[in-house]
């Protein structure tokens, strides 16, 4: 063996061991991030009163009662709540979260504590998937930074202790983003990945319907990306996605047709939120009171009929407002959506103020990263489309800080490479400043 060959083997060996060392370090950091995430979520669960976590909210009532009715053999029926009628079939919520709660009740018993523990585990899985999305699109460092942000962000750590659908939906949404981004990042992806993405989309859709617009907006980008493969190749993958989604969604539509006379798989919360979110004058009125007034003016309507009526009333509210009023309304929704919710009063107000800074930093850097990095990382388009489409749906319907939770992880993922690039730029500037001048 010559000296040159020995040096090459030695360098290759050092490179291999260096890569192994870096991989082990990344695994160790990820385990640490997950441990911190677990600790914070358990801390919030054990200190609910001190942390102002809404274990119970108005929505929690139905999320608790529907599973109880299911397990009692009464079917997917509701209680008197907003437009839901006691003892009658309901479609106010999609079936995924109530079935999730019902499974926990069946396995472990009727206690919110079991739901909280299960949701903490779901949130840890989400943290891991956030890492995988960041790693896929921008590398391990970006993935670890995004996962760390997800782990410590106060509301994302607190909401697993709330008996609400947000935690499960965020997991399904991020998993959908990962699967579709993995497909789009591949020059010639197989059909299986599209089938998995379609099934995950369907589960997310039947949890919260705000994700429904994303695949439609994604289609032109996918066609442009894969146009060289031909229409038949693209049609097979699109069909695989669609069939996998329909296999999950159609049974719910059939149930709705049999029990409620409609084939629509959409939840009837849509009409309520659209009307209330666009109502021009809410002074001295809360949602239940306003809905009672509509019911009195339109007696005897079913849940489906009320849903349709509220959509009509919502469009009527929009039509009755001028451009300046509509702009003010949209700004109000935006402001409410991106404001701290849990930590905004009393001794926690400083945390809320700090969150404002973090939220708008994430918004600026995340949106910049979403559009700047599409060329270098095509999978970024999936993150950008799910983010923009979801926020647009809420701006068209209703703004609430709860509704920003699914989009914060996406902003964290696309912010991470921007922040890492900024750190590298600062380091390079410092090195250039302190580097000795070369002799002339």
C-alpha positions in Angstrom: 0.0 0.0 0.0 1.4 3.4 -1.0 1.5 6.4 1.3 -1.2 8.1 -0.7 -3.6 5.1 -0.4 -3.0 4.9 3.4 -3.7 8.5 3.8 -7.0 8.2 1.8 -8.1 5.1 3.9 -7.2 7.0 7.1 -9.2 10.1 6.0 -12.2 7.8 5.0 -12.0 6.2 8.4 -12.0 9.5 10.2 -15.0 10.7 8.1 -16.9 7.6 8.9 -16.3 7.8 12.6 -17.0 11.5 12.5 -20.4 10.9 10.9 -21.2 8.2 13.5 -20.2 10.6 16.3 -22.5 13.3 14.9 -25.4 10.9 14.5 -25.0 9.7 18.1 -24.9 13.3 19.2 -28.1 14.1 17.3 -29.8 11.1 18.8 -28.7 12.1 22.3 -30.0 15.7 21.7 -33.3 14.4 20.4 -33.7 12.2 23.4 -33.0 15.2 25.6 -35.6 17.3 23.7 -38.2 14.6 24.1 -37.4 14.3 27.8 -37.9 18.0 28.3 -41.1 17.9 26.3 -42.3 15.0 28.5 -41.3 16.8 31.7 -43.1 20.1 30.8 -46.3 18.3 29.7 -46.4 16.3 32.9 -45.8 19.4 34.9 -48.7 21.2 33.3 -50.9 18.2 33.8 -50.1 18.1 37.5 -50.5 21.8 38.0 -53.7 22.6 36.0 -55.1 25.1 38.4 -51.9 27.0 38.8 -51.3 27.0 35.0 -54.8 28.0 34.0 -55.1 25.1 31.6 -58.7 24.6 30.4 -59.2 20.9 31.1 -62.9 21.6 30.6 -64.3 24.0 28.0 -67.7 24.2 26.4 -66.5 21.9 23.6 -65.3 19.3 26.2 -68.9 18.7 27.2 -69.7 17.0 23.8 -66.2 15.4 23.5 -67.0 13.6 26.7 -70.7 12.8 26.2 -70.5 11.4 22.6 -68.0 8.7 23.6 -70.1 7.8 26.6 -73.2 7.4 24.4 -71.2 5.3 21.9 -70.0 3.0 24.7 -73.5 2.7 26.1 -74.7 1.5 22.7 -76.8 4.6 22.0 -74.9 5.6 18.8 -73.2 8.8 17.8 -75.8 11.1 19.4 -75.5 14.5 21.1 -76.7 16.6 24.0 -78.3 20.1 24.0 -75.4 22.2 22.9 -75.4 25.1 20.4 -77.2 23.5 17.4 -76.9 19.9 18.7 -80.1 18.3 19.9 -80.2 15.9 22.9 -80.6 12.3 22.0 -80.5 12.8 18.2 -77.7 11.8 15.8 -75.1 14.6 15.4 -72.3 15.5 13.0 -71.2 18.6 15.1 -67.7 17.1 15.4 -66.0 14.7 13.1 -65.7 11.2 14.5 -61.9 10.8 15.0 -61.5 12.6 18.3 -64.6 11.2 19.9 -63.6 7.7 18.9 -60.1 8.4 20.3 -61.7 9.3 23.6 -64.1 6.4 23.5 -61.1 4.0 23.0 -59.4 5.4 26.1 -62.6 5.1 28.1 -63.1 1.5 27.0 -59.5 0.5 27.8 -58.8 2.4 31.0 -62.0 3.8 32.4 -63.9 7.1 32.5 -61.3 9.6 33.6 -59.9 12.8 32.0 -56.6 11.8 33.5 -56.3 8.9 31.1 -57.1 11.2 28.2 -54.4 13.6 29.3 -51.7 10.9 29.6 -52.6 9.5 26.1 -52.5 13.1 24.7 -49.1 13.7 26.3 -47.8 10.6 24.4 -49.4 11.8 21.2 -47.7 15.2 21.7 -44.3 13.5 22.2 -44.9 11.6 18.9 -45.7 14.9 17.3 -42.4 16.4 18.6 -40.6 13.5 17.0 -42.4 14.0 13.6 -41.6 17.7 13.7 -37.9 16.7 14.0 -38.4 14.3 11.0 -40.0 16.9 8.8 -37.2 19.4 9.7 -34.5 16.8 9.1 -36.1 15.7 5.8 -36.3 19.2 4.4 -33.3 21.0 5.9 -31.1 18.6 7.8 -30.7 17.3 11.4 -29.8 20.6 13.0 -32.9 22.3 11.7 -35.0 19.3 12.8 -33.6 19.4 16.3 -34.2 23.2 16.6 -37.8 22.8 15.4 -38.4 19.9 17.8 -36.9 21.9 20.7 -39.1 24.9 19.9 -42.1 22.5 19.9 -41.1 20.9 23.1 -40.9 24.1 25.1 -43.5 26.3 23.6 -46.0 26.9 26.5 -49.3 26.3 24.8 -48.2 23.3 22.8 -46.9 21.8 26.1 -50.1 22.7 27.9 -52.8 21.6 25.5 -52.3 17.9 26.0 -53.9 18.4 29.4 -57.1 19.9 27.8 -59.8 17.5 26.7 -60.0 19.1 23.2 -59.2 17.8 19.7 -56.2 20.1 19.1 -53.4 17.7 20.3 -54.6 14.8 18.1 -55.2 17.1 15.1 -51.7 18.6 15.3 -50.2 15.1 15.3 -52.3 14.0 12.3 -51.6 17.3 10.4 -47.8 17.1 10.9 -47.7 13.4 10.0 -49.6 14.2 6.8 -47.1 17.0 6.1 -44.2 14.6 6.6 -45.6 11.9 4.3 -46.5 14.3 1.5 -43.3 16.3 1.9 -41.4 13.0 1.7 -43.2 12.1 -1.5 -42.7 15.6 -3.1 -39.0 15.6 -2.1 -38.5 12.4 -4.1 -38.0 12.7 -7.9 -40.0 9.6 -8.5 -42.0 8.5 -5.4 -43.9 5.2 -5.3 -47.6 4.9 -4.8 -47.5 3.6 -1.2 -46.3 6.9 0.2 -49.3 8.7 -1.5 -51.7 6.1 -0.1 -50.3 6.7 3.4 -50.6 10.4 2.9 -54.2 10.1 1.7 -55.2 8.0 4.7 -53.6 10.4 7.1 -55.2 13.3 5.4 -58.6 11.6 5.8 -58.1 11.1 9.5 -57.0 14.7 10.0 -60.0 15.9 8.0 -62.4 13.9 10.1 -60.7 15.4 13.2 -60.9 19.1 12.0 -62.0 20.1 8.5 -59.7 23.1 8.2 -57.1 20.9 6.4 -59.6 20.2 3.6 -58.4 22.9 1.2 -54.6 22.0 1.3 -54.6 19.0 -1.2 -56.6 21.0 -3.7 -54.1 23.9 -3.6 -51.2 21.3 -3.7 -52.4 19.7 -6.9 -51.1 22.4 -9.4 -47.7 22.4 -7.7 -47.5 18.5 -7.8 -48.5 18.6 -11.5 -45.8 21.1 -12.3 -43.2 19.1 -10.3 -43.9 15.8 -12.0 -45.1 16.8 -15.4 -42.1 15.1 -17.1 -43.4 11.7 -15.8 -46.6 11.9 -17.9 -50.3 12.1 -17.0 -50.8 8.4 -16.5 -48.0 8.3 -13.9 -49.4 11.3 -12.0 -53.0 9.9 -12.3 -52.0 6.7 -10.6 -50.5 8.5 -7.6 -53.3 11.0 -7.3 -55.9 8.1 -7.5 -54.0 6.2 -4.8 -54.2 9.3 -2.5 -57.9 9.8 -3.3 -58.9 6.2 -2.8 -57.0 5.9 0.5 -58.8 9.0 1.7 -62.2 7.9 0.5 -61.9 4.5 2.2 -61.8 6.3 5.5 -64.2 9.3 4.7 -67.0 7.5 2.9 -68.2 5.4 5.8 -68.8 8.6 7.8 -70.7 10.1 4.8 -72.9 7.0 4.6 -73.6 7.2 8.3 -74.5 10.8 7.9 -76.9 10.0 5.1 -78.6 7.2 7.0 -78.9 9.0 10.3 -79.1 12.7 9.2 -80.2 12.8 5.5 -76.9 14.3 4.2 -73.9 12.7 2.4 -71.7 15.6 3.5 -68.7 14.4 5.6 -68.2 17.9 6.9 -68.9 18.7 10.5 -71.8 21.0 11.3 -69.6 23.2 13.4 -68.7 24.9 10.1 -72.0 26.9 9.9 -71.7 28.0 13.5 -68.1 29.3 13.3 -68.6 30.9 9.9 -71.7 32.9 11.0 -70.4 33.8 14.4 -66.9 34.7 13.1 -68.4 37.1 10.5 -71.2 38.5 12.6 -70.8 42.3 12.5 -72.5 43.2 15.8 -71.8 40.9 18.8 -72.2 43.6 21.5 -73.7 42.3 24.7 -74.1 38.9 23.2 -72.3 35.5 23.6 -72.6 32.6 21.1 -75.2 30.5 22.9 -77.5 33.5 23.4 -77.1 34.6 19.8 -77.9 31.1 18.6 -81.0 30.9 20.8 -82.3 34.0 19.1 -81.8 32.4 15.7 -83.5 29.2 16.9 -86.5 31.2 18.1 -86.8 33.0 14.7 -86.5 29.6 12.9 -88.2 27.0 15.1 -88.2 23.3 14.4 -85.0 23.1 12.3 -82.7 20.1 12.5 -79.0 20.3 13.1 -78.3 20.0 9.3 -80.9 22.6 8.5 -79.4 25.0 11.1 -76.0 24.5 9.7 -77.2 25.5 6.2 -79.1 28.4 7.6 -76.1 29.7 9.5 -73.9 29.6 6.4 -76.5 31.7 4.6 -76.6 34.1 7.5 -72.8 34.3 7.5 -72.7 35.2 3.8 -75.4 37.8 4.5 -73.3 39.3 7.3 -70.3 39.6 4.9 -72.5 41.1 2.1 -73.8 43.8 4.5 -70.3 45.1 5.3 -68.2 47.5 3.4 -64.5 47.1 2.4 -63.2 48.9 5.4 -65.4 46.9 7.8 -64.4 43.6 6.2 -60.7 44.6 6.4 -61.2 45.5 10.1 -63.0 42.1 10.7 -60.1 40.1 9.0 -57.5 42.1 11.0 -59.5 41.3 14.2 -59.5 37.6 13.4 -55.8 37.7 12.6 -55.0 39.4 15.9 -57.1 37.0 17.9 -55.6 34.0 16.2 -52.0 35.0 16.9 -52.3 36.1 20.5 -51.4 34.1 23.6 -54.4 32.4 25.2 -53.4 30.4 28.3 -50.8 32.8 29.7 -52.2 36.2 29.2 -53.5 37.2 32.6 -52.3 37.7 36.2 -48.9 36.4 37.2 -48.5 34.7 33.8 -48.9 37.9 31.8 -45.1 38.3 31.4 -45.1 34.8 29.7 -47.8 36.0 27.4 -45.9 39.2 26.5 -42.8 37.1 25.7 -45.0 34.8 23.6 -46.2 37.8 21.5 -42.5 38.4 20.5 -41.9 34.7 19.8 -45.1 34.3 17.8 -44.4 37.2 15.5 -40.8 36.3 15.1 -41.9 32.8 14.1 -44.5 34.3 11.7 -41.9 36.5 10.0 -39.1 34.0 9.8 -41.4 31.0 9.1 -43.3 32.7 6.2 -40.0 33.9 4.8 -38.5 30.4 5.0 -41.7 28.8 3.6 -41.4 30.7 0.3 -37.6 31.2 0.1 -36.7 27.6 0.5 -39.1 26.0 -2.0 -36.6 25.9 -4.9 -33.8 24.2 -2.8 -36.2 21.9 -1.0 -39.4 21.2 -2.9 -41.1 19.5 0.1 -41.2 23.0 1.7 -44.2 23.7 -0.6 -46.2 21.2 1.4 -45.5 23.0 4.6 -46.2 26.4 3.0 -49.5 25.3 1.5 -50.9 23.6 4.6 -49.9 26.7 6.6 -51.3 29.3 4.3 -54.5 27.3 3.4 -55.3 26.6 7.1 -54.8 30.2 8.2 -56.9 31.5 5.2 -59.8 29.2 6.2 -59.7 30.6 9.7 -59.6 34.2 8.5 -62.7 33.4 6.4 -64.5 31.9 9.3 -63.4 32.6 12.9 -60.2 33.7 14.7 -59.2 32.2 18.0 -55.8 31.6 19.6 -56.6 27.9 19.9 -56.7 27.7 16.1 -53.1 28.8 15.7 -51.8 25.7 17.4 -51.7 23.5 14.3 -49.6 26.1 12.4 -47.0 27.0 15.0 -45.1 23.7 14.4 -45.1 24.4 10.7 -43.7 27.9 11.4 -41.1 26.4 13.7 -40.0 23.9 11.0 -39.5 26.6 8.3 -38.0 29.1 10.8 -35.3 26.8 11.9 -33.1 26.9 8.7 -33.6 30.7 8.6 -32.3 31.1 12.2 -29.4 28.6 11.6 -28.4 30.6 8.5 -28.5 33.8 10.5 -26.3 32.3 13.2 -23.8 31.1 10.5 -23.8 34.6 9.0 -23.0 36.2 12.3 -20.2 33.7 13.0 -18.7 34.3 9.6 -18.8 38.0 10.2 -17.0 37.6 13.5 -14.4 35.3 12.0 -13.7 37.8 9.2 -13.4 40.6 11.8 -10.9 38.8 13.9 -9.0 37.0 11.1 -5.4 38.3 10.7 -4.7 40.2 7.5 -2.8 38.2 4.8 0.6 39.6 4.1 0.7 41.5 0.8 
